[in-house]
Amino acid sequence: MRPSPTRTHAALISGTVILATATSWFLVGDQSTRPLYPQESNGPLTVSGSVARALGIAGLVLTPIAYAAVEREMRAGRLSGAWRPVLLSLSAIGVAAAWTWRVMTARVVGANIGAGLLLLFVVPLLVLAAAGAIGRAVTLIARR
C-alpha cells in the first residue's frame, strides 16, 4: 500500500507550487516600457520595489528548501514518489502562468496583440495541463 498524503504533505506541495509561481513572477519582473494609458484596463500588479524584492529573495531562498522537504518526505517513504510528476507539472504551470501574467500586463506597444496570442494559445494549454495534474492528484488520493 502506498503512503497516503497527509494535510501536512498537501500544504507542503501547495506551498511549494505557490512559492515557485511567486518567485518566477518576481524573476520575470515588470516588462513595461511606458506608463499606463487611461483607456487601458490592466497593468502590472502594483507592489512597491522593496516589498517585491523582499518577497522575491524570500522565494528564492524558500523554494529550493520546500522542494528539498518534499523530496525528503518521498525518500523517507512518508509520501509516494508518484506525487513528484504532479508537483513538477504544477510548478511548471505556475512558472508559465507567472510569465504569461507579466507579459500580458506589460505596458508596451503591441501588448494587446501579445496578450491575445497568449490567451488564444498558452492559457488553454495551461488549463489542460492543470486539469491533467489535478486529475492525477485525485487519482492518487483515491488509491490510498
TABEL-V229857 format. One record per residue. N is the residue number from 1. PSI is psi in whole degrees, -180 to 180 (* if undefined). Layout:
n->N psi->PSI
n->N psi->PSI
This chain:
n->1 psi->135
n->2 psi->148
n->3 psi->136
n->4 psi->146
n->5 psi->142
n->6 psi->179
n->7 psi->-33
n->8 psi->-43
n->9 psi->-42
n->10 psi->-42
n->11 psi->-39
n->12 psi->-45
n->13 psi->-45
n->14 psi->-45
n->15 psi->-37
n->16 psi->-43
n->17 psi->-44
n->18 psi->-42
n->19 psi->-44
n->20 psi->-41
n->21 psi->-48
n->22 psi->-39
n->23 psi->-42
n->24 psi->-34
n->25 psi->-44
n->26 psi->-45
n->27 psi->-35
n->28 psi->-42
n->29 psi->171
n->30 psi->127
n->31 psi->9
n->32 psi->146
n->33 psi->0
n->34 psi->165
n->35 psi->162
n->36 psi->127
n->37 psi->152
n->38 psi->-31
n->39 psi->-9
n->40 psi->136
n->41 psi->-24
n->42 psi->133
n->43 psi->-179
n->44 psi->154
n->45 psi->129
n->46 psi->110
n->47 psi->135
n->48 psi->152
n->49 psi->-41
n->50 psi->-37
n->51 psi->-45
n->52 psi->-41
n->53 psi->-45
n->54 psi->-45
n->55 psi->-38
n->56 psi->-44
n->57 psi->-42
n->58 psi->-41
n->59 psi->-40
n->60 psi->-32
n->61 psi->-44
n->62 psi->-29
n->63 psi->-50
n->64 psi->-34
n->65 psi->-42
n->66 psi->-43
n->67 psi->-41
n->68 psi->-38
n->69 psi->-41
n->70 psi->-44
n->71 psi->-40
n->72 psi->-41
n->73 psi->-37
n->74 psi->-43
n->75 psi->-30
n->76 psi->-10
n->77 psi->8
n->78 psi->-15
n->79 psi->133
n->80 psi->142
n->81 psi->-13
n->82 psi->-14
n->83 psi->-16
n->84 psi->-49
n->85 psi->-34
n->86 psi->-48
n->87 psi->-48
n->88 psi->-40
n->89 psi->-40
n->90 psi->-35
n->91 psi->-43
n->92 psi->-39
n->93 psi->-42
n->94 psi->-42
n->95 psi->-45
n->96 psi->-38
n->97 psi->-40
n->98 psi->-44
n->99 psi->-45
n->100 psi->-43
n->101 psi->-44
n->102 psi->-39
n->103 psi->-41
n->104 psi->-30
n->105 psi->7
n->106 psi->137
n->107 psi->87
n->108 psi->161
n->109 psi->131
n->110 psi->11
n->111 psi->-32
n->112 psi->-34
n->113 psi->-45
n->114 psi->-43
n->115 psi->-40
n->116 psi->-42
n->117 psi->-40
n->118 psi->-43
n->119 psi->-33
n->120 psi->-41
n->121 psi->-44
n->122 psi->-47
n->123 psi->-44
n->124 psi->-36
n->125 psi->-40
n->126 psi->-39
n->127 psi->-43
n->128 psi->-42
n->129 psi->-40
n->130 psi->-40
n->131 psi->-40
n->132 psi->-44
n->133 psi->-41
n->134 psi->-39
n->135 psi->-41
n->136 psi->-41
n->137 psi->-43
n->138 psi->-41
n->139 psi->-43
n->140 psi->-39
n->141 psi->-40
n->142 psi->-28
n->143 psi->-18
n->144 psi->*
